[in-house]
Amino acid sequence: MGGVRRISWGSAVIGGLLGLALVLLFVYVVAEPMLAGLSRLGSIISVGTMVLVLALLRVVAGMWTAQLVRRRYEVLHRTEFLPTALVAAVIGWALYSALVLVAAGPMGTAVDVGRLFLDVLQWLFEYGIGAFLVSPRLPAARPGPAANVQRRRR
């Protein structure tokens, strides 16, 4: 089988949903207790830490997306992961943005739509970095204990 020549849509959708799930899990489960613990360090440290954690979660989602591609296709170069990872980033960002816009109405919260649209650049960059961190080839299979037993018998 040749290298990846097109976007792996299944992997992109799964990667986008995974990134969305990681961000939502962080926002709804981890962020509040984390902010409470970091509040004594000041608002700049607290916000910076939150931004860093969200960025790392999206890098992880980009890595998982690339690994999904690697499992389905023979990949020769790291750049072959990028098209699928970037589409996954756009899918995750679009779903996240839709949730923010839908939730803001009933809650009466103002949304900076311009900032929301600029966030796509951050998602693309972080997913791309994550995809680029994945090795194109699967690690060589190590012989298991059964292989050692067969060698001793010979």
Backbone as a printed PyTorch tensor [residue, N CA C, xyz], in Angstrom:
tensor([[[  0.8480,  -1.1660,   0.0000],
         [  0.0000,   0.0000,   0.0000],
         [  0.8950,   1.2320,   0.0000]],

        [[  0.5520,   2.2340,  -0.7740],
         [  1.3520,   3.4450,  -0.8580],
         [  1.1150,   4.3620,   0.3200]],

        [[  1.7900,   5.4910,   0.3090],
         [  1.6370,   6.4640,   1.3790],
         [  0.2770,   7.1420,   1.3220]],

        [[  0.0170,   7.9740,   2.2880],
         [ -1.2500,   8.6890,   2.3620],
         [ -1.2600,   9.7430,   1.2630]],

        [[ -2.2340,   9.7000,   0.4040],
         [ -2.3210,  10.6690,  -0.6910],
         [ -3.5090,  11.6180,  -0.5180]],

        [[ -4.3430,  11.3270,   0.4550],
         [ -5.5370,  12.1320,   0.6550],
         [ -5.8500,  12.1980,   2.1440]],

        [[ -6.8980,  12.9180,   2.4520],
         [ -7.3320,  13.0550,   3.8430],
         [ -8.0550,  11.7790,   4.2580]],

        [[ -7.7330,  11.2920,   5.4260],
         [ -8.4410,  10.1540,   6.0090],
         [ -9.6060,  10.7440,   6.8010]],

        [[-10.7830,  10.7810,   6.1790],
         [-11.9270,  11.4630,   6.7680],
         [-12.3770,  10.8210,   8.0680]],

        [[-12.3520,   9.5170,   8.1500],
         [-12.7390,   8.8540,   9.3970],
         [-11.8230,   9.2520,  10.5410]],

        [[-10.5220,   9.2480,  10.2760],
         [ -9.5530,   9.6470,  11.3010],
         [ -9.7120,  11.1240,  11.6500]],

        [[-10.0500,  11.9530,  10.6620],
         [-10.2230,  13.3850,  10.9180],
         [-11.4320,  13.6330,  11.8170]],

        [[-12.5150,  12.9400,  11.5520],
         [-13.7180,  13.1210,  12.3740],
         [-13.4560,  12.6330,  13.8030]],

        [[-12.8460,  11.4650,  13.9210],
         [-12.5350,  10.9370,  15.2540],
         [-11.5760,  11.8710,  15.9830]],

        [[-10.5470,  12.3560,  15.2900],
         [ -9.5890,  13.2780,  15.8960],
         [-10.2360,  14.5890,  16.3230]],

        [[-11.1470,  15.1040,  15.5070],
         [-11.8480,  16.3350,  15.8640],
         [-12.7330,  16.1480,  17.0830]],

        [[-13.4590,  15.0330,  17.1100],
         [-14.3180,  14.7310,  18.2630],
         [-13.4840,  14.5030,  19.5180]],

        [[-12.3360,  13.8690,  19.3490],
         [-11.4560,  13.6340,  20.4870],
         [-10.9360,  14.9520,  21.0530]],

        [[-10.5100,  15.8500,  20.1780],
         [-10.0400,  17.1540,  20.6410],
         [-11.1290,  17.9220,  21.3540]],

        [[-12.3300,  17.8860,  20.8000],
         [-13.4700,  18.5420,  21.4420],
         [-13.7310,  17.9280,  22.8150]],

        [[-13.7110,  16.6060,  22.8920],
         [-13.9650,  15.9240,  24.1680],
         [-12.9080,  16.2840,  25.2070]],

        [[-11.6490,  16.3380,  24.8020],
         [-10.5850,  16.6960,  25.7470],
         [-10.7570,  18.1180,  26.2680]],

        [[-11.0760,  19.0450,  25.3590],
         [-11.2550,  20.4400,  25.7640],
         [-12.4580,  20.5680,  26.6950]],

        [[-13.5740,  19.9310,  26.3430],
         [-14.7610,  20.0230,  27.1920],
         [-14.5450,  19.3620,  28.5420]],

        [[-13.8780,  18.2340,  28.5460],
         [-13.5750,  17.5590,  29.8100],
         [-12.7350,  18.4590,  30.7050]],

        [[-11.7400,  19.0910,  30.1250],
         [-10.9000,  19.9940,  30.8920],
         [-11.7160,  21.1770,  31.4240]],

        [[-12.4830,  21.8050,  30.5350],
         [-13.2330,  23.0060,  30.9200],
         [-14.2600,  22.7090,  32.0100]],

        [[-14.9710,  21.5890,  31.8800],
         [-16.0670,  21.3130,  32.8070],
         [-15.6730,  20.5170,  34.0430]],

        [[-14.5250,  19.8390,  34.0180],
         [-14.1560,  19.0050,  35.1630],
         [-12.9050,  19.5310,  35.8730]],

        [[-11.9060,  19.9310,  35.1350],
         [-10.6020,  20.2370,  35.7200],
         [-10.3660,  21.7250,  35.9420]],

        [[-10.8780,  22.5720,  35.0730],
         [-10.5100,  23.9890,  35.0810],
         [-10.8390,  24.6970,  36.3970]],

        [[-12.0340,  24.5060,  36.9220],
         [-12.4340,  25.2290,  38.1290],
         [-11.5550,  24.8720,  39.3340]],

        [[-11.3670,  23.5700,  39.6420],
         [-10.4770,  23.2590,  40.7670],
         [ -9.0350,  23.7090,  40.5140]],

        [[ -8.6120,  23.6370,  39.2640],
         [ -7.2500,  24.0630,  38.9410],
         [ -7.0890,  25.5720,  39.1480]],

        [[ -8.0850,  26.3380,  38.7130],
         [ -8.0410,  27.7900,  38.9230],
         [ -8.0570,  28.1410,  40.4000]],

        [[ -8.8300,  27.4050,  41.1830],
         [ -8.8700,  27.6560,  42.6310],
         [ -7.4960,  27.4290,  43.2570]],

        [[ -6.8220,  26.3950,  42.8170],
         [ -5.4870,  26.1030,  43.3410],
         [ -4.4370,  27.0940,  42.8790]],

        [[ -4.6010,  27.6170,  41.6560],
         [ -3.6140,  28.5450,  41.1040],
         [ -3.8950,  30.0090,  41.4570]],

        [[ -5.0510,  30.2950,  42.0280],
         [ -5.4500,  31.6870,  42.2650],
         [ -4.4710,  32.4400,  43.1550]],

        [[ -3.8280,  31.7680,  44.0580],
         [ -2.8800,  32.4500,  44.9450],
         [ -1.6090,  32.8800,  44.2140]],

        [[ -1.3770,  32.3430,  43.0270],
         [ -0.1920,  32.7140,  42.2450],
         [ -0.4210,  33.9380,  41.3740]],

        [[ -1.6680,  34.3810,  41.2720],
         [ -1.9740,  35.5550,  40.4620],
         [ -2.7040,  35.1830,  39.1850]],

        [[ -3.3780,  36.1760,  38.6270],
         [ -4.2190,  35.9100,  37.4550],
         [ -3.3970,  35.6020,  36.2040]],

        [[ -2.2560,  36.2060,  36.0450],
         [ -1.4380,  35.9560,  34.8510],
         [ -0.9490,  34.5090,  34.8390]],

        [[ -0.4730,  34.0190,  35.9660],
         [ -0.0180,  32.6290,  36.0610],
         [ -1.1930,  31.6710,  35.8570]],

        [[ -2.3230,  31.9840,  36.4460],
         [ -3.5030,  31.1160,  36.3260],
         [ -3.9620,  31.0000,  34.8820]],

        [[ -4.1280,  32.1350,  34.2240],
         [ -4.5930,  32.1340,  32.8320],
         [ -3.5450,  31.4840,  31.9270]],

        [[ -2.2890,  31.8010,  32.1450],
         [ -1.2210,  31.2000,  31.3370],
         [ -1.1800,  29.6900,  31.4680]],

        [[ -1.3620,  29.1900,  32.6650],
         [ -1.3800,  27.7450,  32.8940],
         [ -2.5630,  27.0990,  32.1820]],

        [[ -3.7150,  27.7410,  32.2500],
         [ -4.9060,  27.2070,  31.5830],
         [ -4.7070,  27.1600,  30.0750]],

        [[ -4.1410,  28.2100,  29.5120],
         [ -3.8880,  28.2520,  28.0660],
         [ -2.9000,  27.1560,  27.6790]],

        [[ -1.8670,  26.9730,  28.4870],
         [ -0.8710,  25.9430,  28.2140],
         [ -1.4830,  24.5410,  28.2570]],

        [[ -2.3030,  24.2820,  29.2500],
         [ -2.9300,  22.9570,  29.3680],
         [ -3.8550,  22.6960,  28.1750]],

        [[ -4.6590,  23.6860,  27.8000],
         [ -5.5360,  23.5090,  26.6380],
         [ -4.7210,  23.2660,  25.3640]],

        [[ -3.6150,  23.9810,  25.2230],
         [ -2.7550,  23.7820,  24.0530],
         [ -2.1860,  22.3620,  24.0440]],

        [[ -1.7410,  21.8970,  25.1820],
         [ -1.1910,  20.5400,  25.2540],
         [ -2.2450,  19.4800,  24.9560]],

        [[ -3.4690,  19.7110,  25.3870],
         [ -4.5460,  18.7630,  25.0810],
         [ -4.7980,  18.6900,  23.5790]],

        [[ -4.7450,  19.8310,  22.9070],
         [ -4.9410,  19.8210,  21.4500],
         [ -3.7370,  19.2170,  20.7300]],

        [[ -2.5440,  19.3830,  21.2730],
         [ -1.3700,  18.7060,  20.7030],
         [ -1.5550,  17.1920,  20.8250]],

        [[ -2.0270,  16.7360,  21.9660],
         [ -2.2920,  15.3040,  22.1600],
         [ -3.3430,  14.8180,  21.1710]],

        [[ -4.3910,  15.6020,  20.9600],
         [ -5.4230,  15.2150,  19.9940],
         [ -4.8270,  15.1210,  18.5810]],

        [[ -3.9280,  16.0150,  18.2390],
         [ -3.2440,  15.9410,  16.9430],
         [ -2.3790,  14.6940,  16.8290]],

        [[ -1.7340,  14.3240,  17.9320],
         [ -0.9210,  13.1040,  17.9300],
         [ -1.8010,  11.8690,  17.7390]],

        [[ -2.9240,  11.8280,  18.4430],
         [ -3.8310,  10.6800,  18.3050],
         [ -4.3930,  10.5910,  16.8960]],

        [[ -4.6850,  11.7320,  16.3090],
         [ -5.1820,  11.7500,  14.9300],
         [ -4.1280,  11.1650,  13.9940]],

        [[ -2.8910,  11.5750,  14.1740],
         [ -1.8100,  11.0480,  13.3320],
         [ -1.6370,   9.5480,  13.5420]],

        [[ -1.7740,   9.0940,  14.7600],
         [ -1.6490,   7.6520,  15.0210],
         [ -2.7860,   6.8700,  14.3740]],

        [[ -3.9730,   7.4580,  14.3210],
         [ -5.0800,   6.8050,  13.6140],
         [ -4.7580,   6.6540,  12.1320]],

        [[ -4.1520,   7.6770,  11.5600],
         [ -3.7540,   7.6170,  10.1440],
         [ -2.6710,   6.5630,   9.9610]],

        [[ -1.7020,   6.5460,  10.8640],
         [ -0.5910,   5.5960,  10.7640],
         [ -1.0760,   4.1510,  10.8300]],

        [[ -2.1290,   3.8990,  11.5980],
         [ -2.6580,   2.5350,  11.7020],
         [ -3.3640,   2.0870,  10.4280]],

        [[ -3.8920,   3.0420,   9.6680],
         [ -4.6660,   2.6910,   8.4740],
         [ -3.8320,   2.6990,   7.1970]],

        [[ -2.7870,   3.5090,   7.1460],
         [ -2.0170,   3.6890,   5.9250],
         [ -0.5290,   3.5330,   6.1820]],

        [[  0.1890,   3.2030,   5.1390],
         [  1.6470,   3.2200,   5.2040],
         [  2.0610,   4.6800,   5.0730]],

        [[  2.7510,   5.1750,   6.0610],
         [  3.1520,   6.5810,   6.0810],
         [  4.6680,   6.6480,   6.0300]],

        [[  5.1820,   7.3920,   5.0670],
         [  6.6230,   7.4760,   4.8900],
         [  7.2200,   8.7590,   5.4650]],

        [[  6.4200,   9.8230,   5.5170],
         [  6.9160,  11.1240,   5.9780],
         [  5.9280,  11.7390,   6.9730]],

        [[  6.4610,  12.4730,   7.9240],
         [  5.6140,  13.1110,   8.9350],
         [  4.6000,  14.0710,   8.3170]],

        [[  4.9570,  14.7010,   7.2340],
         [  4.0530,  15.6690,   6.6120],
         [  2.7940,  15.0090,   6.0490]],

        [[  2.7930,  13.6990,   5.8760],
         [  1.6060,  13.0110,   5.3770],
         [  0.4820,  12.9790,   6.4140]],

        [[  0.8060,  13.1950,   7.6730],
         [ -0.2120,  13.2510,   8.7210],
         [ -0.9610,  14.5870,   8.7130]],

        [[ -0.3000,  15.6290,   8.2250],
         [ -0.8170,  16.9850,   8.3780],
         [ -2.1950,  17.2280,   7.7710]],

        [[ -2.4900,  16.8100,   6.5370],
         [ -3.8250,  17.1200,   5.9990],
         [ -4.9560,  16.5960,   6.8860]],

        [[ -4.8460,  15.3720,   7.3380],
         [ -5.8970,  14.8050,   8.1850],
         [ -5.9380,  15.5120,   9.5410]],

        [[ -4.7840,  15.8100,  10.1130],
         [ -4.7460,  16.4900,  11.4140],
         [ -5.3350,  17.8930,  11.3180]],

        [[ -5.0730,  18.5910,  10.2210],
         [ -5.6050,  19.9400,  10.0730],
         [ -7.1190,  19.9260,   9.8750]],

        [[ -7.6100,  18.9500,   9.1360],
         [ -9.0700,  18.8180,   8.9930],
         [ -9.6900,  18.4580,  10.3500]],

        [[ -9.0260,  17.5860,  11.1100],
         [ -9.5200,  17.2360,  12.4500],
         [ -9.5720,  18.4810,  13.3300]],

        [[ -8.5690,  19.3480,  13.2280],
         [ -8.5460,  20.5810,  14.0080],
         [ -9.7250,  21.4750,  13.6460]],

        [[-10.0070,  21.5960,  12.3680],
         [-11.1330,  22.4350,  11.9340],
         [-12.4600,  21.8430,  12.4200]],

        [[-12.5840,  20.5220,  12.3590],
         [-13.8030,  19.8720,  12.8430],
         [-13.9740,  20.1180,  14.3450]],

        [[-12.9180,  19.8900,  15.1140],
         [-12.9860,  20.1170,  16.5590],
         [-13.3010,  21.5640,  16.8920]],

        [[-12.6220,  22.4870,  16.2080],
         [-12.8540,  23.9120,  16.4430],
         [-14.2850,  24.2960,  16.0790]],

        [[-14.7910,  23.8110,  14.9410],
         [-16.1490,  24.1580,  14.5000],
         [-17.1930,  23.6590,  15.5020]],

        [[-17.0280,  22.4450,  15.9830],
         [-17.9640,  21.9080,  16.9720],
         [-17.8830,  22.6950,  18.2780]],

        [[-16.6670,  23.0080,  18.7060],
         [-16.4750,  23.7930,  19.9280],
         [-17.1120,  25.1840,  19.7840]],

        [[-16.8650,  25.8200,  18.6490],
         [-17.4120,  27.1580,  18.4110],
         [-18.9280,  27.1270,  18.3730]],

        [[-19.4860,  26.1130,  17.7490],
         [-20.9470,  25.9850,  17.7040],
         [-21.5150,  25.8290,  19.1190]],

        [[-20.8520,  25.0190,  19.9350],
         [-21.3130,  24.8480,  21.3240],
         [-21.2290,  26.1540,  22.1070]],

        [[-20.1580,  26.9030,  21.9110],
         [-20.0020,  28.1840,  22.6050],
         [-21.1110,  29.1460,  22.1910]],

        [[-21.3710,  29.2320,  20.8940],
         [-22.3930,  30.1510,  20.4030],
         [-23.7930,  29.7430,  20.8500]],

        [[-24.0670,  28.4480,  20.8240],
         [-25.3930,  27.9660,  21.2430],
         [-25.5840,  28.1590,  22.7430]],

        [[-24.5540,  27.8900,  23.5300],
         [-24.6680,  28.0050,  24.9890],
         [-24.6940,  29.4570,  25.4500]],

        [[-24.1020,  30.3600,  24.6910],
         [-24.0200,  31.7610,  25.1160],
         [-25.3860,  32.4300,  25.1230]],

        [[-26.2690,  32.0670,  24.2030],
         [-27.5910,  32.6910,  24.1230],
         [-28.4090,  32.5160,  25.3820]],

        [[-28.7030,  31.2770,  25.7840],
         [-29.5200,  31.0850,  26.9880],
         [-28.8520,  31.5960,  28.2710]],

        [[-27.5340,  31.6040,  28.2870],
         [-26.8270,  32.0460,  29.4910],
         [-26.6840,  33.5650,  29.5340]],

        [[-26.9770,  34.2270,  28.4170],
         [-26.8500,  35.6800,  28.3780],
         [-25.4160,  36.1550,  28.3690]],

        [[-24.5210,  35.3230,  27.8890],
         [-23.1010,  35.6480,  27.8530],
         [-22.7400,  36.2290,  26.4930]],

        [[-21.9690,  37.2950,  26.5050],
         [-21.4980,  37.8820,  25.2500],
         [-20.3200,  37.0650,  24.7270]],

        [[-20.3050,  36.8260,  23.4230],
         [-19.2270,  36.0650,  22.7960],
         [-18.4910,  36.9790,  21.8360]],

        [[-17.1860,  36.9980,  21.9450],
         [-16.3520,  37.7350,  20.9990],
         [-16.1790,  36.8450,  19.7670]],

        [[-17.0370,  37.0450,  18.7810],
         [-17.0680,  36.1840,  17.5960],
         [-15.7580,  36.2920,  16.8200]],

        [[-15.1860,  37.4740,  16.7670],
         [-13.9030,  37.6450,  16.0780],
         [-12.8130,  36.7940,  16.7140]],

        [[-12.7580,  36.8150,  18.0210],
         [-11.7760,  35.9930,  18.7620],
         [-12.0570,  34.5130,  18.5600]],

        [[-13.3210,  34.1500,  18.5190],
         [-13.7020,  32.7630,  18.3050],
         [-13.2200,  32.2720,  16.9380]],

        [[-13.3380,  33.1270,  15.9250],
         [-12.8670,  32.7400,  14.5970],
         [-11.3460,  32.7080,  14.5190]],

        [[-10.6730,  33.5460,  15.2740],
         [ -9.2040,  33.5070,  15.2960],
         [ -8.6790,  32.2590,  15.9980]],

        [[ -9.4850,  31.6790,  16.8770],
         [ -9.0780,  30.4660,  17.5900],
         [ -8.7700,  29.3120,  16.6540]],

        [[ -9.3440,  29.3200,  15.4620],
         [ -9.0760,  28.2300,  14.5250],
         [ -7.5810,  28.1500,  14.2170]],

        [[ -6.9020,  29.2750,  14.1880],
         [ -5.4550,  29.2700,  13.9190],
         [ -4.7030,  28.5340,  15.0190]],

        [[ -5.1090,  28.7540,  16.2410],
         [ -4.4830,  28.0710,  17.3730],
         [ -4.7350,  26.5680,  17.2940]],

        [[ -5.9690,  26.1620,  17.0070],
         [ -6.2940,  24.7440,  16.8740],
         [ -5.4560,  24.1170,  15.7550]],

        [[ -5.3580,  24.7940,  14.6090],
         [ -4.5910,  24.2580,  13.4830],
         [ -3.1220,  24.0760,  13.8560]],

        [[ -2.5470,  25.0790,  14.5030],
         [ -1.1430,  25.0170,  14.8860],
         [ -0.8920,  23.8750,  15.8640]],

        [[ -1.7280,  23.7550,  16.8780],
         [ -1.4960,  22.7380,  17.9120],
         [ -1.7280,  21.3250,  17.3900]],

        [[ -2.7510,  21.1210,  16.6080],
         [ -2.9570,  19.8010,  15.9830],
         [ -1.7990,  19.4760,  15.0380]],

        [[ -1.3510,  20.4680,  14.2870],
         [ -0.2330,  20.2500,  13.3650],
         [  1.0450,  19.8640,  14.0930]],

        [[  1.3320,  20.5330,  15.1930],
         [  2.5040,  20.1750,  16.0080],
         [  2.3600,  18.7520,  16.5210]],

        [[  1.1850,  18.4170,  17.0270],
         [  0.9550,  17.0640,  17.5320],
         [  1.1460,  16.0170,  16.4610]],

        [[  0.6200,  16.2680,  15.2750],
         [  0.7640,  15.3160,  14.1720],
         [  2.2250,  15.1770,  13.7660]],

        [[  2.9530,  16.2810,  13.8040],
         [  4.3550,  16.2420,  13.3970],
         [  5.2320,  15.4960,  14.4080]],

        [[  4.7830,  15.3650,  15.6370],
         [  5.5590,  14.6560,  16.6580],
         [  5.4900,  13.1360,  16.5280]],

        [[  4.5500,  12.6420,  15.7310],
         [  4.3670,  11.1940,  15.5910],
         [  5.3070,  10.6580,  14.5120]],

        [[  5.9880,   9.5890,  14.8560],
         [  6.8970,   8.9450,  13.9160],
         [  6.0950,   8.3080,  12.7740]],

        [[  6.5790,   8.4040,  11.5420],
         [  5.8170,   7.8460,  10.4260],
         [  5.7380,   6.3240,  10.4120]],

        [[  6.6510,   5.6710,  11.0170],
         [  6.6450,   4.2050,  10.9730],
         [  6.3350,   3.6460,  12.3500]],

        [[  5.6270,   2.5300,  12.3610],
         [  5.3820,   1.8320,  13.6170],
         [  6.6960,   1.2690,  14.1260]],

        [[  6.8830,   1.1960,  15.4310],
         [  8.1180,   0.6010,  15.9480],
         [  8.2100,  -0.8630,  15.5160]],

        [[  9.4200,  -1.3000,  15.2580],
         [  9.6240,  -2.6890,  14.8470],
         [  9.1490,  -3.6210,  15.9570]],

        [[  8.4800,  -4.6790,  15.5410],
         [  7.9480,  -5.6420,  16.5180],
         [  9.1000,  -6.3980,  17.1640]],

        [[  9.0690,  -6.4570,  18.4710],
         [ 10.0760,  -7.2190,  19.2010],
         [  9.6390,  -8.6720,  19.2620]],

        [[ 10.5660,  -9.5760,  19.1230],
         [ 10.1700, -10.9760,  19.2760],
         [  9.7780, -11.2430,  20.7200]],

        [[  8.6860, -11.9590,  20.8940],
         [  8.1930, -12.2690,  22.2280],
         [  8.8920, -13.4620,  22.8290]],

        [[  8.4680, -13.8910,  24.0000],
         [  9.0880, -15.0230,  24.6870],
         [  9.0120, -16.3090,  23.8620]],

        [[  7.9760, -16.4800,  23.0730],
         [  7.8520, -17.6980,  22.2630],
         [  8.9840, -17.7940,  21.2480]],

        [[  9.4190, -16.6630,  20.7150],
         [ 10.5300, -16.6760,  19.7490],
         [ 11.8220, -17.1330,  20.4260]],

        [[ 12.0330, -16.7310,  21.6880],
         [ 13.2280, -17.1490,  22.4050],
         [ 13.2170, -18.6580,  22.6680]],

        [[ 12.0530, -19.2180,  22.9690],
         [ 11.9420, -20.6590,  23.2130],
         [ 12.2890, -21.4170,  21.9460]],

        [[ 11.8110, -20.9780,  20.7950],
         [ 12.0860, -21.6540,  19.5320],
         [ 13.5750, -21.5650,  19.1980]],

        [[ 14.2390, -20.4700,  19.5110],
         [ 15.6730, -20.3440,  19.2190],
         [ 16.4770, -21.3280,  20.0760]],

        [[ 16.0860, -21.5170,  21.3200],
         [ 16.8170, -22.4220,  22.2000],
         [ 16.6900, -23.8630,  21.7370]],

        [[ 15.5740, -24.2370,  21.1590],
         [ 15.3570, -25.6040,  20.7130],
         [ 16.2330, -25.9600,  19.5210]],

        [[ 16.5990, -24.9840,  18.7340],
         [ 17.3760, -25.2630,  17.5240],
         [ 18.7610, -25.6390,  17.8190]]])
